[in-house]
Amino acid sequence: MPVVLEDWISQSTNLRNICQKIRGAKISARTWYEWERLAGACYAQGKKVGQRKYTQEQTQMLLCLAWLRKHHSRRQVTYRSLRDYFQANEG
């Protein structure tokens, strides 16, 4: 069965590595947990953090957050501001 690119990216370890490449810096476990909270993905899935999968929207929001942190590292980000930023740049 072929691996769908979105399914592969949605895996926690792959997504975290991609976000680190976008940001240009290592993302600590504590920071990643905070990013999950901001993207609305910090709920118990019954799996270890490294084996989690995210929805397409959560994946896109985490990627958007990585880009935002690279270019605006000091900006205060909330779930709502991230979602507004994501929707404004969608398309």
Secondary structure by P-SEA (a helix, b strand, c coil): ccccaaaaaacaaaaaaaaaaaacccccaaaaaaaaaaaccccccccccccccccaaaaaaaaaaaaaaaccccccccaaaaaaaaaaacc
